[in-house]
Amino acid sequence: MTDWLQNFAEIFPNTVGLLQPTKVLVAFDGPRLFVAVDPQGGMLLVHQIDEDFESSLFLVAPFSDTLLNDLEQSRLTLRSAFDQSGTFVVEIGRGWEILKLWDVRFSDIPNDMLPEQGVTLTGELEMDEVVAHSGERPA
């Protein structure tokens, strides 16, 4: 699950705090997409991107009230919400303990681990967003 992360710098896990959800946006057998607060009080958007029997991987990006409002109003796609500087990938164990933290640029995250282009929080596909990213409209 973490083989692709071997080329990235592992950093001190407390950088992102405990990643306790302050607002759950999507839940299925636990929080899958949620807002948390870092140790300095900054907002983080957190999304589960992979899991196995031992742990789960989460994508973490700095966030703001304005971006959260845009996300909740479907003015911002899920993929665009994470396309920020300062992204991390976090491995969290089953007891919700942070096991490892990597400093990973958004552009280096495998495409199949990211939300589909054009999908909003409500699940709607925003065609203008897909065209802007891919240059063509889906069939």
Contacts in CASP RR format, 6 or more apart in sequence:
PFRMAT RR
TARGET T0000
AUTHOR 0000-0000-0000
METHOD contacts of the structure
MODEL  1
MTDWLQNFAEIFPNTVGLLQPTKVLVAFDGPRLFVAVDPQGGMLLVHQID
EDFESSLFLVAPFSDTLLNDLEQSRLTLRSAFDQSGTFVVEIGRGWEILK
LWDVRFSDIPNDMLPEQGVTLTGELEMDEVVAHSGERPA
1 50 0 8 1.000
1 51 0 8 1.000
1 52 0 8 1.000
1 55 0 8 1.000
1 57 0 8 1.000
2 57 0 8 1.000
2 91 0 8 1.000
2 100 0 8 1.000
4 110 0 8 1.000
5 89 0 8 1.000
5 100 0 8 1.000
5 102 0 8 1.000
5 104 0 8 1.000
8 89 0 8 1.000
8 102 0 8 1.000
8 103 0 8 1.000
8 104 0 8 1.000
8 108 0 8 1.000
9 102 0 8 1.000
9 103 0 8 1.000
10 100 0 8 1.000
10 101 0 8 1.000
10 102 0 8 1.000
11 88 0 8 1.000
11 101 0 8 1.000
11 102 0 8 1.000
11 103 0 8 1.000
12 101 0 8 1.000
13 90 0 8 1.000
13 98 0 8 1.000
13 99 0 8 1.000
13 100 0 8 1.000
13 101 0 8 1.000
14 39 0 8 1.000
14 98 0 8 1.000
15 38 0 8 1.000
15 39 0 8 1.000
15 88 0 8 1.000
15 101 0 8 1.000
16 36 0 8 1.000
16 38 0 8 1.000
16 39 0 8 1.000
16 44 0 8 1.000
16 60 0 8 1.000
16 88 0 8 1.000
16 90 0 8 1.000
16 98 0 8 1.000
16 101 0 8 1.000
17 36 0 8 1.000
17 38 0 8 1.000
17 39 0 8 1.000
17 98 0 8 1.000
18 36 0 8 1.000
18 96 0 8 1.000
18 98 0 8 1.000
19 36 0 8 1.000
19 44 0 8 1.000
19 46 0 8 1.000
19 58 0 8 1.000
19 60 0 8 1.000
19 90 0 8 1.000
19 92 0 8 1.000
19 96 0 8 1.000
19 98 0 8 1.000
20 36 0 8 1.000
20 37 0 8 1.000
21 31 0 8 1.000
21 34 0 8 1.000
21 35 0 8 1.000
21 36 0 8 1.000
21 46 0 8 1.000
22 34 0 8 1.000
22 35 0 8 1.000
22 36 0 8 1.000
22 37 0 8 1.000
23 34 0 8 1.000
23 35 0 8 1.000
23 68 0 8 1.000
24 31 0 8 1.000
24 33 0 8 1.000
24 34 0 8 1.000
25 33 0 8 1.000
25 34 0 8 1.000
25 35 0 8 1.000
25 71 0 8 1.000
25 72 0 8 1.000
25 121 0 8 1.000
26 32 0 8 1.000
26 33 0 8 1.000
26 34 0 8 1.000
26 121 0 8 1.000
31 46 0 8 1.000
31 48 0 8 1.000
32 47 0 8 1.000
32 48 0 8 1.000
33 45 0 8 1.000
33 46 0 8 1.000
33 47 0 8 1.000
33 48 0 8 1.000
33 78 0 8 1.000
33 121 0 8 1.000
34 45 0 8 1.000
34 46 0 8 1.000
35 43 0 8 1.000
35 44 0 8 1.000
35 45 0 8 1.000
35 46 0 8 1.000
35 63 0 8 1.000
35 68 0 8 1.000
36 43 0 8 1.000
36 44 0 8 1.000
36 46 0 8 1.000
36 60 0 8 1.000
37 43 0 8 1.000
37 44 0 8 1.000
38 44 0 8 1.000
38 62 0 8 1.000
42 62 0 8 1.000
43 62 0 8 1.000
43 63 0 8 1.000
43 64 0 8 1.000
43 65 0 8 1.000
43 68 0 8 1.000
44 60 0 8 1.000
44 61 0 8 1.000
44 62 0 8 1.000
44 63 0 8 1.000
45 60 0 8 1.000
45 61 0 8 1.000
45 62 0 8 1.000
45 63 0 8 1.000
45 67 0 8 1.000
45 68 0 8 1.000
45 71 0 8 1.000
45 81 0 8 1.000
45 82 0 8 1.000
46 58 0 8 1.000
46 59 0 8 1.000
46 60 0 8 1.000
46 90 0 8 1.000
47 58 0 8 1.000
47 59 0 8 1.000
47 78 0 8 1.000
47 82 0 8 1.000
47 115 0 8 1.000
48 56 0 8 1.000
48 57 0 8 1.000
48 58 0 8 1.000
49 57 0 8 1.000
49 58 0 8 1.000
49 59 0 8 1.000
49 89 0 8 1.000
49 109 0 8 1.000
49 113 0 8 1.000
49 114 0 8 1.000
50 56 0 8 1.000
50 57 0 8 1.000
50 113 0 8 1.000
51 57 0 8 1.000
54 93 0 8 1.000
54 94 0 8 1.000
55 91 0 8 1.000
55 92 0 8 1.000
55 93 0 8 1.000
55 94 0 8 1.000
55 99 0 8 1.000
56 91 0 8 1.000
56 92 0 8 1.000
56 93 0 8 1.000
57 89 0 8 1.000
57 90 0 8 1.000
57 91 0 8 1.000
57 92 0 8 1.000
57 113 0 8 1.000
58 89 0 8 1.000
58 90 0 8 1.000
58 91 0 8 1.000
58 92 0 8 1.000
59 82 0 8 1.000
59 87 0 8 1.000
59 88 0 8 1.000
59 89 0 8 1.000
59 109 0 8 1.000
59 113 0 8 1.000
59 114 0 8 1.000
60 87 0 8 1.000
60 88 0 8 1.000
60 89 0 8 1.000
60 90 0 8 1.000
61 81 0 8 1.000
61 82 0 8 1.000
61 83 0 8 1.000
61 84 0 8 1.000
61 86 0 8 1.000
61 87 0 8 1.000
61 88 0 8 1.000
61 106 0 8 1.000
62 84 0 8 1.000
62 85 0 8 1.000
62 86 0 8 1.000
63 81 0 8 1.000
63 84 0 8 1.000
67 76 0 8 1.000
67 81 0 8 1.000
70 76 0 8 1.000
71 78 0 8 1.000
71 81 0 8 1.000
71 120 0 8 1.000
71 121 0 8 1.000
72 121 0 8 1.000
74 120 0 8 1.000
74 121 0 8 1.000
74 122 0 8 1.000
74 124 0 8 1.000
74 126 0 8 1.000
76 120 0 8 1.000
77 115 0 8 1.000
77 117 0 8 1.000
77 118 0 8 1.000
77 119 0 8 1.000
77 120 0 8 1.000
77 126 0 8 1.000
77 129 0 8 1.000
78 115 0 8 1.000
78 116 0 8 1.000
78 118 0 8 1.000
78 119 0 8 1.000
78 120 0 8 1.000
78 121 0 8 1.000
79 114 0 8 1.000
79 115 0 8 1.000
79 116 0 8 1.000
79 117 0 8 1.000
79 118 0 8 1.000
79 119 0 8 1.000
79 129 0 8 1.000
79 133 0 8 1.000
80 129 0 8 1.000
82 106 0 8 1.000
82 114 0 8 1.000
82 115 0 8 1.000
83 106 0 8 1.000
84 106 0 8 1.000
85 106 0 8 1.000
86 103 0 8 1.000
86 105 0 8 1.000
87 104 0 8 1.000
87 105 0 8 1.000
87 106 0 8 1.000
87 109 0 8 1.000
88 101 0 8 1.000
88 102 0 8 1.000
88 103 0 8 1.000
88 104 0 8 1.000
89 101 0 8 1.000
89 102 0 8 1.000
89 104 0 8 1.000
89 109 0 8 1.000
90 98 0 8 1.000
90 100 0 8 1.000
90 101 0 8 1.000
90 102 0 8 1.000
91 98 0 8 1.000
91 99 0 8 1.000
91 100 0 8 1.000
91 101 0 8 1.000
92 98 0 8 1.000
92 99 0 8 1.000
93 99 0 8 1.000
117 129 0 8 1.000
117 130 0 8 1.000
117 133 0 8 1.000
117 134 0 8 1.000
118 125 0 8 1.000
118 126 0 8 1.000
118 127 0 8 1.000
118 129 0 8 1.000
118 130 0 8 1.000
118 133 0 8 1.000
119 125 0 8 1.000
119 126 0 8 1.000
120 126 0 8 1.000
125 138 0 8 1.000
127 137 0 8 1.000
127 138 0 8 1.000
130 137 0 8 1.000
130 138 0 8 1.000
131 137 0 8 1.000
END
